[in-house]
Amino acid sequence: MTSAIPVAGLVDRARALALSGRRRLLGITGAPGAGKSTLAQRLVAALGPTAELVPMDGFHLAEAQLHRLGRHDRKGAADTFDAAGFVALIRRLREPGDAPVYAPRFHRELEESIAAEIAVPPEVRLVVTEGNYLLLAEEPWSRLRDLLDEVWFLDVDEELRLRRLTERHMAYGRPPEVAAARARGSDQVNAERIAGTAGRADLVFRLGDST
């Protein structure tokens, strides 16, 4: 049975990583709608300037590239990201130099990423990244496991996850029937693939009641 852990307990574990000496990298993964982004933001906010969030979503392929490749209707699948670029960034973040490392940020309202919007200064002790495919065994995603010090898998009740996902699609302009079809269609295919990676995580959990 998956353990239930309150956010406070996760903050303590993340803080211990941040205080362990050299810069550490923490990954948070799980299916679409699991709550990864919200949890990652809460962890970074609790830790203050010692931590920075660098989401995987910044490496979505641009709309023009997705149309060119014929993958636009599957946006969110593993092959609709610049996986090699994301791996290269994570590798750079492992060893801080004398200058900030810059990363892109995805804007859902635009369906595009803006380059170099996130700055990770050298003094940051914990970089938190979150995304669907941090534990995939396929190249080049498989390289991430050795680059991340810990990877946590956030599980969630399936009915709640689907409701969240449908509401997210609606919030960005999709009609209710289209939003529901997306959540139970291509998103569900991705979710089932991601669920199969949980065994590679350092921690598999659901959020506890006292959050």
Long-range contacts (C-beta under 8 A, 24 or more apart in sequence): 2-155, 2-204, 2-205, 2-206, 3-204, 3-205, 3-206, 4-205, 4-206, 4-207, 4-208, 4-209, 5-203, 5-205, 5-206, 5-207, 5-208, 6-207, 6-208, 6-209, 6-210, 6-211, 7-39, 7-42, 7-43, 7-46, 7-207, 7-208, 7-211, 8-210, 8-211, 9-208, 10-39, 10-43, 10-152, 10-205, 11-42, 11-43, 11-46, 11-47, 13-203, 14-43, 14-46, 14-47, 14-51, 14-126, 14-128, 15-46, 15-47, 17-126, 17-149, 17-150, 18-47, 18-50, 18-51, 18-125, 18-126, 19-125, 23-93, 23-94, 23-95, 23-96, 23-124, 23-125, 23-126, 23-127, 24-125, 24-126, 24-127, 24-149, 24-150, 25-90, 25-93, 25-94, 25-126, 25-127, 25-129, 25-147, 25-148, 25-149, 26-126, 26-127, 26-128, 26-129, 26-148, 26-149, 26-150, 26-151, 26-152, 27-128, 27-129, 27-130, 27-131, 27-134, 27-135, 27-144, 27-148, 27-150, 27-151, 27-152, 28-128, 28-129, 28-130, 28-134, 28-151, 28-152, 28-154, 29-130, 29-131, 29-132, 29-133, 29-134, 29-135, 29-151, 29-152, 29-153, 29-154, 29-194, 29-197, 29-201, 30-132, 30-153, 30-154, 30-155, 30-156, 30-194, 31-132, 31-156, 31-161, 31-190, 31-191, 31-194, 31-195, 32-76, 32-132, 32-161, 32-165, 32-183, 32-187, 32-190, 32-191, 32-194, 33-156, 33-161, 33-162, 33-164, 33-165, 33-168, 33-183, 33-187, 33-191, 34-154, 34-155, 34-156, 34-161, 35-154, 35-156, 35-164, 35-207, 36-130, 36-131, 36-154, 37-130, 39-130, 39-154, 39-207, 40-128, 40-129, 40-130, 43-128, 44-128, 47-126, 49-123, 49-124, 50-123, 50-124, 50-125, 50-126, 51-124, 51-125, 51-126, 51-127, 51-128, 52-118, 52-120, 52-121, 52-124, 52-126, 52-127, 52-128, 53-118, 53-127, 53-128, 53-129, 53-130, 54-89, 54-93, 54-103, 54-118, 54-120, 54-127, 54-128, 54-129, 55-105, 55-106, 55-129, 55-130, 55-131, 56-81, 56-86, 56-129, 56-130, 56-131, 56-132, 56-133, 56-134, 57-105, 57-106, 57-113, 57-131, 58-86, 58-103, 58-104, 58-105, 58-106, 58-113, 58-117, 58-118, 59-83, 59-85, 59-86, 59-89, 59-104, 59-113, 60-106, 60-112, 60-113, 62-112, 62-113, 63-111, 63-112, 73-186, 74-186, 75-111, 76-132, 76-186, 76-187, 76-190, 77-186, 77-189, 77-190, 78-132, 78-133, 78-136, 78-138, 78-141, 78-190, 78-193, 81-133, 83-133, 83-140, 83-141, 84-140, 86-131, 86-144, 87-140, 87-141, 87-143, 87-144, 87-147, 90-129, 90-144, 90-147, 90-148, 91-147, 93-120, 93-127, 94-147, 96-120, 96-122, 96-123, 96-124, 97-122, 98-122, 108-172, 109-172, 132-190, 132-194, 133-194, 133-197, 134-197, 135-194, 135-197, 135-198, 135-200, 135-201, 136-193, 136-197, 137-197, 137-200, 145-200, 150-202, 150-203, 151-200, 151-201, 151-202, 151-203, 152-201, 152-202, 152-203, 152-204, 152-205, 153-197, 153-198, 153-201, 153-203, 153-204, 153-205, 154-205, 154-206, 154-207, 155-198, 155-204, 155-205, 155-206, 156-206, 156-207, 157-206, 161-191
